[in-house]
Amino acid sequence: MPKNPKQSSAKMAKLASETLRTPKASATAKSLAASALAQSSTGKETSAAMEAKAGQVLQSNKYSADTKALAASLVSQSNKARGEWS
């Protein structure tokens, strides 16, 4: 499977960093933030499990706009080949 060259933007990396430093941030928000931050300056790509978690966040009404922004960033960086039907 080819590598996904997309990376988190500086704005998303900053939001991710702030989320990780916020004591009251949820475990889900911190998980998404860690993934986004890991992708900000490396060749790493969103895992299938993280794609699924991000998708659940985007479909839920219980998460903040910042958490949804992190989720959307991860989904936009997902490996398109993984989602294709054969």
N, C-alpha and C positions, 0 to 999 in steps of 0.2 A: 504494500500500500504506500503511495507517495506521501511525503511529508507535507503538511499544511504550512505555507510560509506566512500566514497571518499572525500578527502579534497584537497584544493589547496596546492601546494608545497611551500616551503619557497621562491623559486625563483619567483613564480607567485605572492606570497603575496608581495614581495619586489617591483615587477613591478607594481602591483596594487596600492601600497602605493605611489610610485613615480608618477603614472598617476594622482592620486587624488590631489597631491600637485602641479601639472603642470597647471598653469593658462590657457595656450592655448590648453589644451586637450579638445577634443570635448565632448559634453554631452553623446554621445553614449559610448565613451571610459571610461568616468567617471562612467557611469552606470554599464558597464561590470566590471570595476575595483572594484567598491563597492561590487558587488555580489561575485567576486572572493575572496576579502578580508574577507567578512563575512563567507566564507566557509573554511578559512585557519585554524581555530582552533575551529570550532564548528561542531555540527551535522547537520547544515543546508544543504539543497540541492538546486540545481538549479531549479527555478520555470519554469513552462511551457512558460510563457511570455519571460523570460530571455533566455531560450533555443531557442525560435524563433528569438529573436533579435541577438543572437550569430550566428545562422545559416545564417541570412541575411548578417551579417558582413563578414562571411567567403566566401560568394558567390559574394561579391562586390569587385571592384577594387579600391574603393576610400578610403579605410582605411589603416592605417600604419601597419607595421609588428608587432609592439607591441600590437596594438588593436586586430589584428587577433590572436595573441598568447593568449591574455586574453579570447577571444571568444572560441578558441579551447579548452582551459582549462575548461571552463564552459560546453561546449558540452561533453567533456570527462567525466564530473561528472554528466551528466544528468541521470535522473531516467529511466533506461531501461524499466521498467514495463509500464511506461506512453506511450512509443512509440510502444508497442506491439499491434498487431491486434488481436481482439478476434474472 
